[in-house]
Amino acid sequence: MTDRPAESGPPAAELSTGGGAGGEKKGIDLARAALMQARAQARNNFEKQQERRDGRRGLRRSGSGPDDRDPQPLRRVMGRMIAERGWQTPAAVHGVMGRWTDIVGPGIAAHCTPEKFDEGRLIVRTDSDNYATHVRWLAPKLLARINQELGDGTVTYIEVRGPAGERKRGRWSAGS
């Protein structure tokens, strides 16, 4: 499970042969060989124990590299959540609504606000009938600019509505 290769010590048969002047290891050489063998055996036992434990509990060992369990930037987490749930278009449209002034310019944004987005139709409310006419005239340019921000085909139609107040219908009178 570790990235470094396990040091394997000499087999037990080699501990008594090789090394010194008479073919046998003596003193420091014998101690060094025994220590290397003990370290390798302990490392192998530890790795086997980790494998059994990890396999039994389904745990993964973390290395020094990035991992899914590490803290993630909020932008990455939100982007993944939006993509998994299919919210790309609504999120993008609401982003445009938040940046409305930057997209359409301060002159139009002062008199016109986006109200609703539903299935490719963006409903825009103006504060006067004159601006409603003006924005209807600019609608193709606004549509192109919005789709440039969102991606082609996201907004297919811009519906422009005048002031929200109720209007009196019927005969005009001079005094009332």
N, CA, C and O of each residue as an XYZ file, in Angstrom:
704
protein
N       0.796     -1.187      0.000
C       0.000      0.000      0.000
C       0.851      1.269      0.000
O       0.354      2.332     -0.371
N       2.113      1.186      0.403
C       2.955      2.371      0.422
C       3.607      2.569     -0.932
O       3.674      1.653     -1.751
N       4.089      3.792     -1.150
C       4.700      4.117     -2.440
C       6.135      3.623     -2.551
O       6.635      3.460     -3.664
N       6.801      3.384     -1.449
C       8.203      2.957     -1.512
C       8.284      1.440     -1.462
O       7.467      0.794     -0.806
N       9.251      0.878     -2.140
C       9.380     -0.583     -2.118
C       9.846     -1.053     -0.753
O      10.633     -0.383     -0.084
N       9.357     -2.198     -0.352
C       9.730     -2.755      0.948
C      11.148     -3.287      0.868
O      11.528     -3.975     -0.078
N      11.930     -2.940      1.909
C      13.283     -3.475      1.965
C      13.184     -4.906      2.477
O      12.610     -5.169      3.533
N      13.728     -5.776      1.740
C      13.690     -7.156      2.215
C      15.067     -7.507      2.747
O      16.086     -7.318      2.082
N      15.062     -8.004      3.922
C      16.320     -8.378      4.538
C      16.765     -9.732      4.025
O      16.004    -10.407      3.332
N      17.966    -10.140      4.344
C      18.453    -11.433      3.877
C      17.679    -12.544      4.566
O      17.264    -12.386      5.714
N      17.480    -13.655      3.888
C      16.805    -14.779      4.514
C      17.591    -15.258      5.729
O      18.776    -14.964      5.884
N      16.907    -15.992      6.572
C      17.527    -16.451      7.816
C      18.763    -17.303      7.543
O      19.706    -17.282      8.335
N      18.781    -18.049      6.443
C      19.933    -18.902      6.124
C      21.161    -18.058      5.836
O      22.280    -18.506      6.083
N      20.981    -16.831      5.312
C      22.122    -15.991      4.978
C      22.702    -15.304      6.187
O      23.824    -14.799      6.130
N      21.958    -15.270      7.293
C      22.483    -14.598      8.477
C      23.719    -15.291      9.027
O      24.582    -14.640      9.615
N      23.813    -16.575      8.847
C      24.936    -17.295      9.414
C      26.070    -17.473      8.421
O      27.160    -17.899      8.804
N      25.833    -17.152      7.131
C      26.893    -17.331      6.131
C      27.150    -16.023      5.416
O      26.406    -15.061      5.604
N      28.158    -15.970      4.624
C      28.503    -14.775      3.863
C      29.170    -13.770      4.793
O      29.391    -14.111      5.955
N      29.492    -12.604      4.382
C      29.977    -11.565      5.252
C      31.341    -11.803      5.824
O      32.078    -12.058      4.871
N      31.915    -11.830      6.789
C      33.200    -11.839      7.440
C      34.305    -12.606      6.733
O      34.126    -13.043      5.596
N      35.451    -12.776      7.397
C      36.614    -13.395      6.780
C      36.433    -14.880      6.569
O      36.916    -15.406      5.567
N      35.764    -15.577      7.463
C      35.606    -17.010      7.345
C      34.303    -17.402      6.682
O      33.919    -18.570      6.752
N      33.591    -16.455      6.028
C      32.339    -16.780      5.367
C      31.138    -16.597      6.282
O      30.005    -16.774      5.834
N      31.340    -16.253      7.529
C      30.240    -16.024      8.446
C      30.222    -14.558      8.835
O      31.260    -13.901      8.914
N      28.977    -14.049      9.082
C      28.855    -12.669      9.545
C      29.127    -12.653     11.025
O      28.687    -13.526     11.773
N      29.843    -11.667     11.418
C      30.190    -11.551     12.827
C      29.967    -10.123     13.283
O      30.078     -9.190     12.487
N      29.668     -9.954     14.499
C      29.588     -8.640     15.122
C      28.568     -7.720     14.479
O      27.375     -8.018     14.431
N      29.067     -6.591     13.984
C      28.215     -5.536     13.449
C      27.462     -5.968     12.199
O      26.309     -5.579     12.011
N      28.095     -6.771     11.338
C      27.429     -7.243     10.123
C      26.236     -8.121     10.454
O      25.189     -8.011      9.817
N      26.381     -8.985     11.437
C      25.290     -9.862     11.853
C      24.144     -9.044     12.454
O      22.978     -9.327     12.180
N      24.455     -8.051     13.256
C      23.441     -7.192     13.871
C      22.705     -6.371     12.807
O      21.483     -6.230     12.864
N      23.459     -5.826     11.826
C      22.859     -5.029     10.750
C      21.904     -5.881      9.913
O      20.811     -5.429      9.572
N      22.303     -7.095      9.585
C      21.457     -7.985      8.793
C      20.189     -8.361      9.565
O      19.102     -8.404      8.989
N      20.324     -8.632     10.868
C      19.159     -8.984     11.682
C      18.209     -7.791     11.792
O      16.992     -7.968     11.735
N      18.749     -6.575     11.949
C      17.918     -5.374     12.033
C      17.161     -5.128     10.731
O      15.972     -4.809     10.765
N      17.830     -5.272      9.577
C      17.165     -5.083      8.281
C      16.042     -6.090      8.090
O      14.976     -5.752      7.576
N      16.281     -7.319      8.504
C      15.262     -8.359      8.361
C      14.072     -8.062      9.279
O      12.924     -8.231      8.866
N      14.321     -7.632     10.490
C      13.243     -7.319     11.425
C      12.419     -6.143     10.930
O      11.193     -6.165     11.042
N      13.067     -5.107     10.380
C      12.339     -3.947      9.828
C      11.461     -4.358      8.655
O      10.304     -3.944      8.576
N      11.990     -5.160      7.749
C      11.215     -5.598      6.582
C      10.015     -6.430      7.016
O       8.921     -6.275      6.473
N      10.213     -7.299      7.978
C       9.114     -8.143      8.453
C       8.047     -7.275      9.145
O       6.852     -7.487      8.940
N       8.468     -6.318      9.948
C       7.509     -5.435     10.624
C       6.728     -4.615      9.601
O       5.519     -4.436      9.747
N       7.406     -4.115      8.569
C       6.734     -3.333      7.519
C       5.715     -4.196      6.785
O       4.596     -3.749      6.529
N       6.084     -5.415      6.446
C       5.155     -6.320      5.755
C       3.955     -6.648      6.633
O       2.825     -6.682      6.147
N       4.187     -6.889      7.925
C       3.081     -7.173      8.840
C       2.142     -5.975      8.945
O       0.923     -6.141      8.952
N       2.709     -4.761      9.028
C       1.896     -3.550      9.116
C       1.051     -3.361      7.865
O      -0.134     -3.040      7.961
N       1.656     -3.558      6.679
C       0.919     -3.401      5.429
C      -0.201     -4.427      5.312
O      -1.294     -4.096      4.854
N       0.053     -5.651      5.715
C      -0.997     -6.674      5.677
C      -2.126     -6.317      6.629
O      -3.298     -6.503      6.303
N      -1.782     -5.808      7.800
C      -2.799     -5.412      8.764
C      -3.626     -4.257      8.201
O      -4.848     -4.253      8.350
N      -2.988     -3.280      7.559
C      -3.707     -2.158      6.956
C      -4.645     -2.639      5.848
O      -5.781     -2.175      5.757
N      -4.182     -3.557      5.011
C      -5.012     -4.083      3.930
C      -6.240     -4.783      4.488
O      -7.346     -4.607      3.976
N      -6.050     -5.572      5.530
C      -7.196     -6.254      6.138
C      -8.174     -5.240      6.723
O      -9.385     -5.357      6.535
N      -7.653     -4.262      7.421
C      -8.512     -3.257      8.048
C      -9.226     -2.427      6.980
O     -10.433     -2.209      7.081
N      -8.506     -1.965      5.967
C      -9.101     -1.151      4.910
C     -10.130     -1.942      4.126
O     -11.181     -1.407      3.773
N      -9.849     -3.201      3.849
C     -10.793     -4.022      3.100
C     -12.049     -4.306      3.898
O     -13.142     -4.370      3.334
N     -11.909     -4.473      5.177
C     -13.045     -4.802      6.029
C     -13.960     -3.591      6.197
O     -15.181     -3.742      6.185
N     -13.407     -2.418      6.350
C     -14.215     -1.224      6.588
C     -14.457     -0.403      5.319
O     -15.229      0.556      5.355
N     -13.838     -0.742      4.239
C     -14.002      0.011      2.996
C     -13.293      1.354      3.032
O     -13.701      2.276      2.326
N     -12.260      1.490      3.820
C     -11.537      2.749      3.939
C     -10.428      2.832      2.900
O      -9.900      1.819      2.442
N     -10.093      4.056      2.546
C      -8.962      4.273      1.659
C      -7.897      5.033      2.420
O      -8.196      5.888      3.253
N      -6.677      4.715      2.127
C      -5.592      5.458      2.748
C      -5.316      6.685      1.911
O      -5.295      6.611      0.682
N      -5.111      7.773      2.541
C      -4.845      9.023      1.847
C      -3.350      9.221      1.694
O      -2.575      8.967      2.617
N      -2.964      9.669      0.539
C      -1.565      9.981      0.297
C      -1.348     11.474      0.399
O      -2.173     12.197      0.957
N      -0.242     11.928     -0.139
C       0.071     13.344     -0.056
C      -0.642     14.150     -1.140
O      -0.666     15.379     -1.071
N      -1.221     13.484     -2.135
C      -1.891     14.191     -3.219
C      -3.314     14.580     -2.860
O      -3.826     14.164     -1.821
N      -3.964     15.377     -3.713
C      -5.341     15.785     -3.451
C      -6.285     14.585     -3.452
O      -6.045     13.590     -4.137
N      -7.336     14.692     -2.692
C      -8.275     13.609     -2.505
C      -9.678     14.204     -2.439
O      -9.826     15.382     -2.114
N     -10.715     13.414     -2.740
C     -12.094     13.894     -2.665
C     -12.489     14.289     -1.248
O     -13.399     15.094     -1.052
N     -11.807     13.723     -0.270
C     -12.136     14.023      1.114
C     -11.498     15.311      1.602
O     -11.827     15.779      2.692
N     -10.594     15.899      0.828
C      -9.950     17.147      1.212
C     -10.959     18.291      1.101
O     -11.927     18.186      0.349
N     -10.743     19.381      1.840
C     -11.621     20.549      1.683
C     -11.574     21.043      0.242
O     -10.505     21.111     -0.364
N     -12.740     21.387     -0.302
C     -12.848     21.828     -1.685
C     -13.278     23.293     -1.722
O     -14.016     23.736     -0.842
N     -12.835     24.047     -2.716
C     -13.325     25.419     -2.865
C     -14.829     25.407     -3.140
O     -15.331     24.525     -3.836
N     -15.533     26.378     -2.596
C     -16.980     26.446     -2.728
C     -17.406     26.517     -4.195
O     -18.416     25.924     -4.574
N     -16.654     27.229     -5.012
C     -16.997     27.356     -6.427
C     -17.014     25.987     -7.114
O     -17.898     25.718     -7.927
N     -16.044     25.120     -6.794
C     -15.981     23.801     -7.403
C     -17.139     22.920     -6.920
O     -17.756     22.204     -7.709
N     -17.423     22.982     -5.626
C     -18.513     22.174     -5.067
C     -19.853     22.616     -5.651
O     -20.666     21.776     -6.036
N     -20.088     23.917     -5.720
C     -21.354     24.425     -6.272
C     -21.459     24.088     -7.757
O     -22.531     23.715     -8.232
N     -20.365     24.216     -8.486
C     -20.392     23.875     -9.909
C     -20.746     22.418    -10.138
O     -21.526     22.098    -11.034
N     -20.169     21.525     -9.323
C     -20.462     20.102     -9.445
C     -21.930     19.816     -9.078
O     -22.593     19.018     -9.741
N     -22.431     20.471     -8.019
C     -23.815     20.257     -7.606
C     -24.792     20.770     -8.672
O     -25.794     20.113     -8.955
N     -24.514     21.913     -9.253
C     -25.383     22.467    -10.301
C     -25.399     21.541    -11.512
O     -26.455     21.301    -12.097
N     -24.236     21.021    -11.888
C     -24.163     20.116    -13.041
C     -24.885     18.805    -12.767
O     -25.580     18.294    -13.644
N     -24.732     18.245    -11.554
C     -25.374     16.978    -11.236
C     -26.900     17.082    -11.257
O     -27.588     16.119    -11.596
N     -27.420     18.243    -10.897
C     -28.877     18.403    -10.796
C     -29.496     19.040    -12.025
O     -30.714     19.214    -12.078
N     -28.687     19.393    -13.016
C     -29.212     19.952    -14.258
C     -29.693     21.383    -14.117
O     -30.648     21.784    -14.782
N     -29.051     22.151    -13.267
C     -29.473     23.529    -13.028
C     -28.624     24.540    -13.794
O     -28.638     25.722    -13.452
N     -27.885     24.113    -14.820
C     -26.973     25.027    -15.498
C     -27.708     26.231    -16.082
O     -27.300     27.372    -15.864
N     -28.791     25.983    -16.823
C     -29.500     27.087    -17.476
C     -30.137     28.031    -16.470
O     -29.918     29.239    -16.569
N     -30.927     27.540    -15.491
C     -31.495     28.481    -14.520
C     -30.428     29.264    -13.754
O     -30.599     30.456    -13.500
N     -29.342     28.611    -13.390
C     -28.285     29.310    -12.664
C     -27.643     30.377    -13.540
O     -27.348     31.475    -13.069
N     -27.427     30.059    -14.807
C     -26.831     31.035    -15.720
C     -27.763     32.215    -15.933
O     -27.316     33.362    -15.965
N     -29.060     31.946    -16.079
C     -30.022     33.029    -16.288
C     -30.088     33.921    -15.058
O     -30.145     35.144    -15.185
N     -30.081     33.334    -13.883
C     -30.116     34.151    -12.676
C     -28.818     34.932    -12.511
O     -28.817     36.018    -11.932
N     -27.725     34.391    -13.014
C     -26.478     35.144    -13.024
C     -26.579     36.357    -13.934
O     -26.047     37.422    -13.621
N     -27.263     36.197    -15.062
C     -27.472     37.319    -15.971
C     -28.367     38.360    -15.315
O     -28.137     39.561    -15.454
N     -29.394     37.895    -14.595
C     -30.273     38.843    -13.919
C     -29.507     39.648    -12.875
O     -29.791     40.827    -12.661
N     -28.548     39.015    -12.234
C     -27.726     39.720    -11.261
C     -26.764     40.704    -11.905
O     -26.382     41.693    -11.281
N     -26.370     40.446    -13.143
C     -25.442     41.335    -13.867
C     -26.164     42.100    -14.973
O     -25.545     42.478    -15.968
N     -27.434     42.325    -14.813
C     -28.271     42.945    -15.835
C     -27.692     44.286    -16.300
O     -27.647     44.558    -17.500
N     -27.253     45.117    -15.362
C     -26.718     46.435    -15.717
C     -25.479     46.309    -16.595
O     -25.312     47.081    -17.539
N     -24.611     45.350    -16.296
C     -23.394     45.162    -17.098
C     -23.726     44.678    -18.508
O     -23.029     45.022    -19.461
N     -24.776     43.889    -18.643
C     -25.105     43.298    -19.936
C     -25.832     44.283    -20.844
O     -25.466     44.434    -22.009
N     -26.864     44.959    -20.322
C     -27.666     45.837    -21.180
C     -27.224     47.290    -21.132
O     -27.632     48.093    -21.972
N     -26.397     47.633    -20.159
C     -25.944     49.010    -20.033
C     -26.770     49.759    -19.000
O     -27.919     49.402    -18.741
N     -26.187     50.800    -18.407
C     -26.877     51.513    -17.326
C     -28.105     52.302    -17.789
O     -29.041     52.489    -17.012
N     -28.115     52.763    -19.035
C     -29.263     53.536    -19.535
C     -30.531     52.697    -19.590
O     -31.586     53.128    -19.125
N     -30.430     51.499    -20.160
C     -31.602     50.625    -20.264
C     -31.920     50.013    -18.898
O     -33.089     49.877    -18.538
N     -30.906     49.651    -18.150
C     -31.125     49.011    -16.854
C     -31.826     49.944    -15.875
O     -32.501     49.469    -14.961
N     -31.688     51.261    -16.039
C     -32.361     52.208    -15.152
C     -33.872     52.164    -15.332
O     -34.608     52.515    -14.409
N     -34.353     51.741    -16.501
C     -35.792     51.750    -16.789
C     -36.360     50.367    -17.085
O     -37.554     50.240    -17.358
N     -35.539     49.341    -17.037
C     -35.971     48.009    -17.463
C     -35.312     46.957    -16.569
O     -34.102     46.997    -16.344
N     -36.115     46.014    -16.061
C     -35.566     44.951    -15.206
C     -36.087     43.589    -15.648
O     -37.242     43.470    -16.057
N     -35.246     42.562    -15.571
C     -35.732     41.215    -15.885
C     -36.638     40.734    -14.753
O     -36.334     40.929    -13.576
N     -37.737     40.114    -15.117
C     -38.718     39.712    -14.118
C     -38.784     38.207    -13.925
O     -38.877     37.721    -12.798
N     -38.735     37.462    -15.040
C     -38.928     36.021    -14.945
C     -38.305     35.341    -16.157
O     -38.263     35.908    -17.249
N     -37.818     34.105    -15.948
C     -37.326     33.281    -17.040
C     -38.043     31.950    -16.965
O     -38.047     31.293    -15.925
N     -38.652     31.553    -18.082
C     -39.386     30.295    -18.095
C     -39.299     29.672    -19.480
O     -39.799     30.231    -20.457
N     -38.655     28.498    -19.558
C     -38.550     27.713    -20.788
C     -38.111     28.530    -21.996
O     -38.754     28.490    -23.045
N     -37.039     29.255    -21.851
C     -36.463     29.998    -22.960
C     -37.043     31.388    -23.150
O     -36.564     32.140    -24.000
N     -38.058     31.747    -22.384
C     -38.702     33.060    -22.520
C     -38.289     33.934    -21.343
O     -38.506     33.572    -20.186
N     -37.696     35.079    -21.639
C     -37.300     36.044    -20.622
C     -38.322     37.173    -20.625
O     -38.544     37.819    -21.649
N     -38.940     37.405    -19.470
C     -39.933     38.476    -19.337
C     -39.241     39.668    -18.691
O     -38.626     39.564    -17.629
N     -39.366     40.811    -19.377
C     -38.709     42.035    -18.944
C     -39.784     43.080    -18.682
O     -40.703     43.248    -19.484
N     -39.665     43.791    -17.546
C     -40.641     44.821    -17.163
C     -39.980     46.189    -17.274
O     -38.863     46.388    -16.796
N     -40.677     47.134    -17.907
C     -40.174     48.502    -18.026
C     -41.009     49.422    -17.148
O     -42.103     49.054    -16.720
N     -40.493     50.625    -16.876
C     -41.219     51.552    -16.012
C     -42.113     52.517    -16.780
O     -42.840     53.304    -16.174
N     -42.066     52.464    -18.114
C     -42.970     53.310    -18.904
C     -43.251     52.628    -20.243
O     -42.501     51.762    -20.695
N     -44.345     53.042    -20.853
C     -44.688     52.480    -22.161
C     -43.670     52.881    -23.222
O     -43.391     52.113    -24.144
N     -43.114     54.089    -23.089
C     -42.111     54.542    -24.054
C     -40.883     53.626    -24.023
O     -40.363     53.241    -25.070
N     -40.420     53.277    -22.805
C     -39.274     52.373    -22.714
C     -39.641     50.966    -23.152
O     -38.788     50.247    -23.674
N     -40.874     50.558    -22.958
C     -41.300     49.239    -23.434
C     -41.165     49.181    -24.954
O     -40.693     48.185    -25.504
N     -41.575     50.238    -25.621
C     -41.444     50.293    -27.081
C     -39.968     50.290    -27.480
O     -39.572     49.596    -28.416
N     -39.172     51.062    -26.772
C     -37.743     51.140    -27.067
C     -37.059     49.779    -26.872
O     -36.238     49.378    -27.697
N     -37.389     49.076    -25.795
C     -36.758     47.780    -25.518
C     -37.250     46.738    -26.524
O     -36.481     45.859    -26.915
N     -38.495     46.814    -26.945
C     -38.977     45.888    -27.996
C     -38.175     46.088    -29.276
O     -37.851     45.126    -29.974
N     -37.860     47.334    -29.576
C     -37.075     47.635    -30.760
C     -35.648     47.093    -30.609
O     -35.042     46.671    -31.594
N     -35.107     47.103    -29.385
C     -33.754     46.607    -29.121
C     -33.713     45.108    -28.806
O     -32.627     44.561    -28.619
N     -34.845     44.442    -28.744
C     -34.920     43.041    -28.308
C     -33.978     42.106    -29.077
O     -33.314     41.286    -28.442
N     -33.887     42.187    -30.414
C     -32.957     41.282    -31.109
C     -31.496     41.463    -30.664
O     -30.761     40.485    -30.533
N     -31.084     42.702    -30.436
C     -29.718     42.956    -29.974
C     -29.534     42.461    -28.542
O     -28.502     41.881    -28.205
N     -30.539     42.693    -27.705
C     -30.459     42.210    -26.326
C     -30.420     40.683    -26.286
O     -29.671     40.091    -25.508
N     -31.231     40.058    -27.128
C     -31.265     38.593    -27.195
C     -29.896     38.044    -27.596
O     -29.417     37.072    -27.012
N     -29.274     38.662    -28.583
C     -27.940     38.222    -29.019
C     -26.910     38.414    -27.905
O     -26.060     37.550    -27.686
N     -26.985     39.545    -27.202
C     -26.035     39.822    -26.119
C     -26.219     38.849    -24.958
O     -25.236     38.366    -24.395
N     -27.466     38.556    -24.594
C     -27.734     37.623    -23.492
C     -27.276     36.218    -23.873
O     -26.661     35.527    -23.061
N     -27.569     35.792    -25.092
C     -27.136     34.452    -25.523
C     -25.622     34.370    -25.679
O     -25.052     33.284    -25.584
N     -24.974     35.486    -25.912
C     -23.519     35.500    -25.938
C     -22.986     35.192    -24.536
O     -21.980     34.496    -24.394
N     -23.646     35.698    -23.516
C     -23.259     35.436    -22.129
C     -23.611     34.017    -21.696
O     -22.830     33.375    -20.993
N     -24.784     33.517    -22.109
C     -25.297     32.236    -21.621
C     -24.995     31.053    -22.520
O     -24.921     29.918    -22.049
N     -24.822     31.300    -23.784
C     -24.707     30.215    -24.752
C     -25.915     30.279    -25.684
O     -27.037     30.539    -25.248
N     -25.674     30.041    -26.950
C     -26.742     30.178    -27.947
C     -27.932     29.290    -27.646
O     -27.786     28.125    -27.276
N     -29.115     29.867    -27.812
C     -30.346     29.111    -27.655
C     -30.888     29.034    -26.242
O     -31.939     28.432    -26.023
N     -30.197     29.629    -25.273
C     -30.693     29.584    -23.900
C     -31.947     30.436    -23.777
O     -32.965     29.974    -23.261
N     -31.880     31.668    -24.243
C     -33.054     32.535    -24.277
C     -33.505     32.603    -25.730
O     -32.743     33.008    -26.608
N     -34.749     32.204    -25.976
C     -35.252     32.189    -27.357
C     -36.176     33.358    -27.658
O     -36.394     33.693    -28.822
N     -36.721     33.979    -26.620
C     -37.675     35.064    -26.840
C     -37.630     36.025    -25.664
O     -37.548     35.598    -24.512
N     -37.681     37.308    -25.948
C     -37.767     38.321    -24.898
C     -39.146     38.948    -24.980
O     -39.520     39.538    -25.994
N     -39.890     38.810    -23.904
C     -41.218     39.418    -23.814
C     -41.083     40.697    -23.003
O     -40.642     40.663    -21.854
N     -41.456     41.819    -23.592
C     -41.332     43.114    -22.937
C     -42.703     43.549    -22.458
O     -43.660     43.578    -23.232
N     -42.796     43.885    -21.189
C     -44.053     44.347    -20.594
C     -43.858     45.756    -20.075
O     -42.777     46.134    -19.622
N     -44.927     46.519    -20.151
C     -44.902     47.904    -19.664
C     -45.067     47.957    -18.162
O     -44.861     46.958    -17.473
N     -45.441     49.131    -17.646
C     -45.600     49.288    -16.196
C     -46.618     48.296    -15.629
O     -47.564     47.906    -16.314
N     -46.421     47.903    -14.401
C     -47.257     46.875    -13.787
C     -48.575     47.421    -13.259
O     -49.460     46.636    -12.919
N     -48.735     48.727    -13.178
C     -49.958     49.306    -12.613
C     -51.176     49.013    -13.480
O     -51.063     48.794    -14.686
N     -52.334     49.013    -12.842
C     -53.588     48.803    -13.563
C     -53.920     50.068    -14.347
O     -53.695     51.184    -13.877
N     -54.452     49.878    -15.539
C     -54.870     51.004    -16.349
C     -56.387     51.009    -16.440
O     -57.031     49.962    -16.505
N     -56.925     52.184    -16.442
C     -58.370     52.304    -16.599
C     -58.702     52.130    -18.069
O     -58.055     52.701    -18.947
N     -59.702     51.346    -18.307
C     -60.138     51.123    -19.680
C     -61.457     51.872    -19.884
O     -62.219     52.097    -18.944
N     -61.685     52.228    -21.072
C     -62.983     52.854    -21.365
C     -62.815     54.241    -21.918
O     -61.796     54.570    -22.525
N     -63.847     55.068    -21.697
C     -63.880     56.406    -22.267
C     -62.926     57.336    -21.542
O     -62.723     57.249    -20.331
N     -62.358     58.214    -22.320
C     -61.478     59.237    -21.767
C     -62.346     60.409    -21.343
O     -63.314     60.775    -22.010
N     -61.977     60.965    -20.246
C     -62.699     62.177    -19.837
C     -61.706     63.261    -19.451
O     -60.595     62.966    -19.010
N     -62.094     64.478    -19.611
C     -61.181     65.579    -19.342
C     -61.035     65.844    -17.843
O     -59.968     66.273    -17.406
N     -62.037     65.609    -17.076
C     -61.970     65.975    -15.656
C     -61.606     64.829    -14.727
O     -61.120     65.106    -13.631
N     -61.800     63.587    -15.071
C     -61.562     62.546    -14.101
C     -60.502     61.613    -14.508
O     -60.193     60.673    -13.775
